[in-house]
Amino acid sequence: MYLSDAKFFQFLAVLLLPAMLTACGGKKDAGAKAGHGGTPSLRAEGYVVAPQVYTSSYMASGTLLPNEQVEIHPEISGRVTAISFKEGTWVRKGQLLVQLYDADIKALVQKLRAQRELQVKILERQEKLLAIGGISRQDYETTETEISSIDADVAYQEAMLRKTRIVAPFDGVVGIRGISVGAVVSPETMVATLQQRHPLKMDFSIPDQYRGNLHPGGTVLFTVDGSIDTFSGKISAVDPGADAATRTVKVRALVPNPEGRLVPGAFAHVIIHFESDPNAILIPSQAVIPTTKDKKVAVVKNGKASINVIRTGERTETMIRVEQGLQPGDTIITTGIMQVKPGMQVQLTKVLFK
């Protein structure tokens, strides 16, 4: 007897239906077995919550800067007659760096002093004549005014003379020079740069929420590329306002650099340690159940699971700090957390302590 295709498939479905129902029922029983009265159970690993010492920290990116830095420019125009510094060397405050041509100014000062000496002698004679009525007081006062005018001219030319000497404004390292002997320079000409490298400044930014943890005088640690050492600095200032775009606060620290091991412009990996909490609660990060509204953990008590809502804080590479929702001594589930349901029987196969 032959069956049409439609009747054949109907006949095959009737034969296979009982087997399919049996298989589905078996899987359902396998996922829910091992509980009392049909209650689902779970084999999982646990972690016992205990207080421990925790020092929170924050990693930031910083930049090393000279404590002081200037571009050295002449104050007046002139011809360079001498260069008295070597590029890349340390110079003292007030040390002569560049000398401009000054013979004409010196000659003018000498001329003015000679004129003043003559006017002083004239004034002495006029003083005697004024006492006997030989000259008017106006003539005497005119000579006095002439002497004062010459004094002003001498002071001005002496100031111009000082400007022919370009000196270091502070102790520091002078950079590569941009002039040569014989060159005619002007106030727009850059002679060189001067940097004060001991101490250095280090600028970095932190989120505004940590502002209260930083105060002038506090210590920050940092590392730089190319060195395995950890350096330290003292906070000198915290910007009073936060950046409106990034919500961060700029912080500046002073870094000792007596040996010159650190250079301005280097990138710094800043490590900021905040206050220590001797009773902090830390749990493994994988134990946290994230939801759209809050964070939860599965707690085991008397062999049954319950779900606690927690409030978390800082994180480390493997742990997360719990600020609310757990107590010391609680046992939480660290594996299979997505299968946990309230009231489920839990068998702990392994329990970890801090």
Secondary structure as GFF3:
##gff-version 3
##sequence-region A 1 354
A	DSSP	alpha_helix	5	32	.	.	.	ID=ss1
A	DSSP	three_ten_helix	36	38	.	.	.	ID=ss2
A	DSSP	beta_strand	41	48	.	.	.	ID=ss3
A	DSSP	beta_strand	51	72	.	.	.	ID=ss4
A	DSSP	beta_strand	78	83	.	.	.	ID=ss5
A	DSSP	beta_strand	90	91	.	.	.	ID=ss6
A	DSSP	beta_strand	96	100	.	.	.	ID=ss7
A	DSSP	alpha_helix	103	131	.	.	.	ID=ss8
A	DSSP	alpha_helix	137	163	.	.	.	ID=ss9
A	DSSP	beta_strand	165	167	.	.	.	ID=ss10
A	DSSP	beta_strand	172	174	.	.	.	ID=ss11
A	DSSP	beta_strand	184	185	.	.	.	ID=ss12
A	DSSP	beta_strand	192	207	.	.	.	ID=ss13
A	DSSP	three_ten_helix	208	213	.	.	.	ID=ss14
A	DSSP	beta_strand	219	224	.	.	.	ID=ss15
A	DSSP	beta_strand	231	242	.	.	.	ID=ss16
A	DSSP	beta_strand	248	255	.	.	.	ID=ss17
A	DSSP	beta_strand	267	284	.	.	.	ID=ss18
A	DSSP	three_ten_helix	285	287	.	.	.	ID=ss19
A	DSSP	beta_strand	289	290	.	.	.	ID=ss20
A	DSSP	beta_strand	295	301	.	.	.	ID=ss21
A	DSSP	beta_strand	304	315	.	.	.	ID=ss22
A	DSSP	beta_strand	319	324	.	.	.	ID=ss23
A	DSSP	beta_strand	331	333	.	.	.	ID=ss24
A	DSSP	three_ten_helix	337	339	.	.	.	ID=ss25
A	DSSP	beta_strand	345	352	.	.	.	ID=ss26
###
